[in-house]
Amino acid sequence: MKNSPPPFLAKKRYHDLDALRAFAMLLGIGLHGFMSFVPFPLPVWPAQDVNQHDGYLFALHAIHGFRLQLFFLVSGFFTAMMFRQRGLGSLIKHRAKRILLPLVIFTILLSPTIIGIGIYGSALNATRGGNATLWAAAKSGDVEAINRHLAKGADVSQPDAAGLTPLSWAALLGQAEAAAALIDGGANVLATNDDGTTALHCAAFMGESAVASLLVENGADVNAASNNGDTPLSVTETDDGTTRLIAGLLQIPVQEKKIVTGRSEIAQLLKATGALPLEAVAEEPMAWLYPLVPGFKPIVDQLPGWAQATAIVLVINWLLAIIPIFQHLWFLYYLVLLVAGFAVVTWVARKLNWKPVPAWIIASPLRLLWLVPLTFVPQFFMVTDFGPDTAASVIPWPPTLAYYAVFFGFGVLCYGQEAFEKNIGRRWPVCLLLAVPALLLALHWYELRGSLFVTSESNELSSLLHNNLLCSLFTVLYSWLMIFGFIGLFRQFFSEGNRRIRYISDSSYWLYVMHLPPIMMLQIWVSNWPLPSVVKLLGICAVSTAALLIIYEYAVRYTWVGTMLNGKKTRCTPNSLG
């Protein structure tokens, strides 16, 4: 059974929203292009360019703060449109072909490729590393570069963005000569990283016995305790799963046999030099969790008993939810879930004969009074980074799913509302203008907040909650202002059909699905080139996009792959043009 659209929508084609959806996907190419140039707190990206700058981090936050929210809203709109025009059964079949099938096929094809590129990039970073900074030189074992940095007055014991000193990096990667050069240059073997660990903890964790012996010989404290209460000796007992997780976060290749043998040697060395067994932490049933989430234990200690258990369950779920099964295609997985939810809600609405949503809920400027609170709540619980979390696991992260469900649902409500055509985005310049201070205020409170597990100024729970509250509020306000601003902008300039714009819109799906491997490989390839970062960034995005467009035109557009992504296309012939 079909639900016919209102008369004013009968033959309407939304060229602007179609282009807007493509714009949201293409922004992802730029966003991922930034990743190697961003000085993240942890090296979460396989390519770490020698020319990193905080300006790219601002651009990344600006895009990440509204891009996928806009995509899900427009997707909700088109989902409602197809339902009203074709019926529920046709909608489900269409979305299965265009979303579920590409998700399965490209996940199987791309996930191993992306993981392989990640392992390759991590291994290359560990061996090549570059020498642009003292930390990079310590990672690569470049003694000459270390001495040059020391001669220029580099702080030999300063933690980097990951919270690790140069000596700790040398210890993690087994760079004994680099560690000796750092110690000779004044590195304090007792210096701690941001989590309270020392270089000896790092050497013990990765089983680097040569570096551990060097540190002990130079006065390292064999009983030094980290913020979580771990000692170098207790670190040697870390299980394989935890080892691989932490090493993966730090992008350090894991050689299991070497680590096991090295840890055994280090444990004997530590015991022979006065290391005491760790008992207090071992008695705690959740002690294994603390090394995985730095700074979590002090937060837990401030909570009442019932809240501690809840926090631990949430963190365990979060850890499970960060295993990247779908990689960058997770948005398709969430779209499948949201369409399924739409189908269920629609069926219930029919059975219960629910009345249509009043137009003022959509059109009135007061809509922010209910949209902001609805998105604020899940945003408040997404405190691991700025903006919404990404969740590439097969286990949906509830706050993330609920967050995007609001944007998707609002898009659903907008279809069929004449008020949407007239009022949404009407004052787009004002929305985009107001979005700027909203973003700046959100980033201000984000810097004060730090993260749930590592606060920048204090580990006090009350301070963290206060800062996160304000950060979340301005973050969701920025998202909605940017969305309404871009809806109005595209409505004004892209409402009319355009062959070139249509081609870009059609190809955008393919471009986004396939862009990550070439982007990552190019980033790894040029990471040590002595070129300005903006030149490398533009080159990476241009080359990868051009290559994928050529493949799309000649090997995808008119094949079953193109049909799966965008529907069947027919080649134009000279006769057909005449």
C-alpha positions, 0 to 999 in steps of 0.5 A: 500500500502506497501513501501518496505525497501531497499535491505540491510534492507530486512531481518534485525532485530535490536536486538541492538535497541530493547534492547536499547528501553528496556534499556530506559524503565528499566532505569525508574524503577531505576529513580523512585526508586531514588525518595524517596531518593532525597531531592527535593525542594518540597516533590513531592513523597509520600515516603520521606526516612530518608536517602536522599542525593544529590548524588541521585539527580545527578543520577536522573538528569543524567538519566532523561536527556536522557532516554525518548529522547532515547526511543522516537527516537528508537520508531520513528525508529521502527514506520518508519520500520513498515510503510515501511514493512506493510503500513500505515493501518497496522501500525495504527492498530498495534499501536492502539493494542500495545500502545493506548489499554494498555494506556486506560486499565492501566490508568483506573487500575493504576491511582486510585491506584497510587493516593491512594498510594500517599494519604496514603504516604502523610498522613503517612509522616504527622503523622510519619514523622521520626525525622532524621531532625528538620523539620521532627520532627516538622512535626511529632510533636516529641517534644523529637526529637525537643529538641535533635536537638536543644541541638545539635545546629540545626538552629531553623529558617532555611528553608528546601529544600521546603523553609519552617522553622520548625515552619512553618511545625508545623503550617501547620500540626497543631503540637501545642506542637511542635510549642511551643517547637520550640518557647521555643528553640528560633524560631523567630515567625517573620521569613519568608519562602522563599516565604515571608510567616510566620508561621502565614500565614501557620497556617491560610492557614490550619485553625490551630487555636491553633497554630495561637493563640500560634503564636499571643501570642508570637508576630507574626505580624498579618499584615505581607505581603508575597512576593505576598502581602498576609497577614495571614487574606487574606490567610483565604479567599483562595478558596478550589481549590487553597487550595487543589492544594497547600496542594497537592504539600506539601503532606498535607491531606485536611480536608475541614470542619476542615479548614473552621472552623479553618479559621473562628476562625483565621480570628476573632482572627486576626481582634481582634488583629489588622489585616487590610483587604487586598485591593491591591491584591484583585483588581488584576484580576489574584491575585488568581494565585500568591499563586499557583506559588511562585515568579511569581508576581515579574517576571510578574511585570518586563514584559511589559503589553502584555507580562504579559498577555502572561505569565499568559496564559502560566502559567494557561496552565501549571497549567492545564497540571500538573494534573496527569491523565496518571501518569507514562504512559504519555509517551504512550499518547505522543507516540500515538500523535506522531504516529498520527502526523506521519500518517498525515505527511506521507499522506501529503508527498504522496499527495505532492510527497515529496523527501526523506531526503538526507543521509548527514542530518542523517550521517554527524557529522554536524547533531548536528547543526540542531538537537541541535537548534530544541530541544533547543527552546522547552527545553528553555521553559521547565524551571520548572525543569532540563531537559524535563518536564513530562506532565501527563495531558490529555492536552499536554504541547506544549513545551514538545510535540514539544521537543519529536517530534524532537527525534521521527522524527529523529528516523523516518528519520534514518530508511532506511538510510544506513548511519545510519547503518555505521555512527551513534554511530561509535564514541560512546566512544567519545560521552559518554566522552563528555557527562560528561562535558556537563551534569556538565555544564548544572547542573552548569547553572541549579543551577544558574538559579533556576527555572522560578518562584523561582531563587536561587540568583535573581529574575531579569528576565535578569539573569534568561533568561541568565542562562536558555539559557546556561542551556538549551543549554548544556542540549540538547547537553548532551541528543544527545551525550548520545543517539549517545553514547548508540546507538553505545555501544549497536550496538557493544555489542548487535547486535546479537540475544540473548535469555535472552536479548530478554526475558528482552526486551519483559518483559520490557514493562510490568515491566515499566507499572506496576512498580510504585505501588510496588516501591512506596509501598516499599519506604513508607514501608522502609522509616524509616528503619535505613539502608543505602540508597543504601541498601534500593534502591537496595532492592526496585528495586530488590524485585519489579522487581523480583515480576513483572517478576514472574507475567509476566512469569506465569500470563501475558506472554501467556495471552491476556495481554501479547499478547496485549503488545508484540504479541502472545507467544507460550509455549515451550513444550518438544516435540517442543524443540526436 
